[in-house]
């Protein structure tokens, strides 16, 4: 119930009396291992769905980035990675938003509200990715563009999950 409420309802603590089976055998029916696994499965399912959504979006993003890099490299050699990142991210962000809204977080918030917040985050994330990938390629020319992009986007993935789970898809 706590996971499903996700801050939409106010939760109040109510004190209750603990009643045991007998006065001499104070045993709990909570199995720390089995019941903890059951609890973490609930919390983990949202993160697991987010990982799948993000992974499929990343694959789309990387494929588009790989396609756009050679196209822009001849046209704008200095900023080709930035242009490729922006175009790839616009397409993959739209795909990712729809997956996260419907399947991952099962948001009940209006599209206009969640989309505005999501695409603001996606814009900041896209800018960070473009900046860090372009800088990474310049600083580490021995690495392929894809390698730098994957490293940057993994870091941004964890930041994005926290923001989306806490603020965007309530």
N, C-alpha and C positions, 0 to 999 in steps of 0.2 A: 504494500500500500504506500509505503514511503517513496519507493521508486516511481510509482505511477503518479503520485501527487506532484512531484517535481516542483515544489514551491507554489503550486496553484492554490493550496488551502493552508490555513494556519493550523499548526500542530501544537497542541497543548499537552503538557505532562500532567498525568493524573496519578496520584499515589494510590496504590492498592496494597492490600494485605497479602503476604505470601503464605500460602497454605500448603503444608507438606502432608504426605501420606500418613505419617505418624510422628509423634513427638521425639522418638528415639532415632529414626532413620531419616535424616535430612538429605534426601537424594534429589538430584535434578534429572529430568528426562531429556535434557539437552545433551546431545552427543557432539562434543566440540569439533571433531573432524567431519563427520557426515553432515551435520547441520551447517557448519561453516562453508562447506563445498556447495550446499544448496543455496545459501545466501549469495556467495560469490558468483554462482552461475547466473543469478538474476542481474547483478550489477555488470557482470562480464558480457551478457548477451547484447546489451546496448553497445558496448565498446567493440565487441566482435562484429556486429552489423556495421558499425562505423568504419572499422578496419576494412571490411569487404567493399563497402561503398567507396571509401577513399582509395583502396587498391585498384578497383576498376577505373575510377576517375584518373588515377595516376597513370595507368597503362594508356588510357586515351590521351592524356596530356603529353606523355613521353612520345607516343607515336606521332602525334601532331607536331610536337617540338622537333622530332627527328626529320619530319617531312619539310617543315618550314625553314630549318637552319640552312640547308644548302640553297634554298630559293633566295633567302635574304642575304647570304654571305657575299654574293656577287654584287648585289644592289647597294647594300649598306654595310660594308665590311666591319666597321667599328661597332655598330649597334645591332648586328644581325641576331645575336642571342636574345637581346631585349625584345625585339620585334617578334621573334619566334615564340618566346615565353608568353608575351601578351596575347597573341592570337590563339595559341594552344590553351591558355588558361581561361579565356573567355568561353570557349566551347566546353571544356571539361568542367568549369564551374557551374554552368547551367545544368549539365547532366548531374553533377554531384548534388546541387541544391534539390533537385526533384527527388533523387534517391533519399536524401537525408530527411526531407520534409515528410514524405509518404511512408518510407520503410524503416528508417533507422529510429528517428525520434517520434514518429507518428504524431506530429504536431497538430494541435487543434487551433493554433494561432492563425489569424488571417494571412493569406499569402502576401498581401501588401506590407504587413508589418514584418513578418519573418524574412521575406525576400529583401526588403530594404536593409535590414541588419546583416543578412548573409552576404549580400553583394558588396556592402561596405567592407566587411571582413575580407571577402574574396579580393577586392581591389587592393587593400593594404597588403594582403598576402601575395598577390600577384606582383606588386611593386617590390616587395622585399625579395621575392624569388628572382625577379628580373635583375635587381641591383646586385644581389649576392652571387647569382650565377655569372653575370657579366664580370664582376670583380674576381670571382673565383677562377674564371677562364684566363683573365689577365695575370693573376698572381701565380696560378699553377698551370702553365701552358702544357705541361706534360700529361695532364689528365684530359680525357675526352670531355666534350660538352655534356654528354649524357651523365657521366659519372659525377660531375660537379652538380648538375641539376638534381640528381637523385639524392645526394648528400644534403643539399640545402632543403629540399622538399620533405625529407624525413623529419628534420628538426621542426619545420613549420607545421607538419602534420599533428604533432603532440600539442602544440600551442593552439592550433585550430580546434582540436577536439574539446579542449577545456572551455574555450570561448563559446563554441556552438552548444555544448551541453548545458552550460550555465546561463547564457544570455540570449541565444538566438531562437532555439527550438524549445520553448517552454511547454 
